Amino acid sequence: MRSVRCNELGGPDQLTVEDVEAPVAAAGQVVLEVRAASVNFPDLLTIRGLYQIKAEPPFTPGFEAAGVVTQVGEGVTRLKSGDRVAAFGTVGAFAEQWAVDAGACVRLPDDVSFATGSTMLVAYGTSYHALKQRAELRQGETILVLGAAGGVGSAAVEIGAAMGARVIAAAGSDEKLDFCRSIGATDTINYKTGDLRGELKELTDGRGVDVVYDPIGGDMSELAFRSLAWEGRHLVIGFAAGDIPSLPLNLPLLKGASLVGVFWGAFTQHQPAENRRNVAELFDMVSAGTLAPRISGRFALDDFRDAYRMIEERTVMGKVVLEPAPGS
Ligand SMILES: NC(=O)c1ccc[n+]([C@@H]2O[C@H](COP(=O)([O-])OP(=O)(O)OC[C@H]3O[C@@H](n4cnc5c(N)ncnc54)[C@H](OP(=O)(O)O)[C@@H]3O)[C@@H](O)[C@H]2O)c1
């Protein structure tokens, strides 16, 4: 079977597509025929050896995919051949077939496509966990989403709006801001050309925002934290800008505010039942038409570099997916 391979750590240009031996389901695993695999920012970090979970070459990258179960390993009773599922792991999804833990699979409702299903775990799972369990976002609150047109950012915009919040989307181009309005943002700020703090002050009549959703880090984090309202919550999602910022500790004190860490992968391990409930609720929202993940790039396995490029060059709006078996 064909698979993207990382034979040595480095950028996407060092990856290849190779014929490798088809996987066999070990005990507790299933093998999926992959129909869509979602590309996430951490995929760029993993192939460079920069992600918190390290993979030793040679390996097949890819955290999540949706497809059809073709083999069931010993001890797996919850799934059978022919089931449509979405799944996540640490590596392996960018291939025609993927051996993955049965416990990391969730059944796809019939009305959810493979492409949509492949976006629901990492990006939507993270944003829902962040807003629901970590920020305890309440209806009518105001949330600022940084990097709002990207994968987790656009999921936070959609989910925040679905939870009844006023969503202020901040991104780096006017085209991205138009996109954010089309998925539920009420207000937008271009942080490349505008003044984030000044515009937030104006938009909230000086009160500040209740929640900051921050997948960017760098210089933007402190500016956003300083724009929190009393008892605000700043969600630490990631550091797409590259720098892990520091925060003067007088800032949380002065605002009665909280700096709240979010690690979806660890949440799925520590609170699997709660994660399953979250994912079921996300699929319900997709079926009801409340959530509709936008996929701005769909690529065949051989064109995987184009998908990585969209992430690297910051052109993704919504999600980008690989489709090893197009047309399915
Ligand atoms: N905590 C968790 O559990 C969890 C789970 C999944 C992902 N994450 C993290 O969330 C972050 C975003 O992931 P994603 O998959 O949503 O990525 P993405 O789709 O590539 O979006 C990232 C966004 O960040 C902005 N950005 C700012 N500086 C950037 C830079 N130097 N390079 C690239 N983008 C930059 C870009 O928007 P503009 O061009 O508009 O600025 C881009 O749209 C990553 O750090 C990832 O590791 C965390």
The ligand as an ORCA input file, in Angstrom:
! r2SCAN-3c Opt
* xyz 0 1
  N      -3.576     22.260     22.571
  C      -4.000     21.306     21.778
  O      -4.531     20.286     22.211
  C      -3.831     21.509     20.299
  C      -4.484     20.698     19.376
  C      -4.336     20.969     18.003
  C      -3.511     22.013     17.587
  N      -2.859     22.745     18.534
  C      -1.983     23.874     18.149
  O      -2.758     24.899     17.588
  C      -1.944     25.672     16.694
  C      -2.692     25.860     15.378
  O      -2.890     24.598     14.743
  P      -3.765     24.483     13.412
  O      -3.740     23.057     12.999
  O      -5.024     25.192     13.605
  O      -2.828     25.321     12.405
  P      -3.235     26.174     11.075
  O      -4.463     25.617     10.472
  O      -1.995     26.234     10.283
  O      -3.566     27.612     11.666
  C      -2.617     28.356     12.366
  C      -2.937     29.834     12.237
  O      -1.978     30.529     13.026
  C      -1.657     31.755     12.411
  N      -0.210     31.985     12.515
  C       0.369     32.992     13.174
  N       1.689     32.929     13.083
  C       1.973     31.866     12.329
  C       3.181     31.299     11.850
  N       4.390     31.832     12.160
  N       3.118     30.199     11.064
  C       1.926     29.643     10.768
  N       0.731     30.145     11.188
  C       0.763     31.251     11.968
  C      -2.117     31.689     10.950
  O      -3.098     32.700     10.781
  P      -2.737     34.174     10.235
  O      -1.937     34.012      8.976
  O      -4.098     34.738      9.999
  O      -1.991     34.837     11.339
  C      -2.803     30.333     10.811
  O      -4.086     30.456     10.208
  C      -0.632     24.924     16.557
  O       0.339     25.520     17.388
  C      -0.951     23.530     17.076
  O       0.163     22.867     17.582
  C      -3.005     22.527     19.852
*
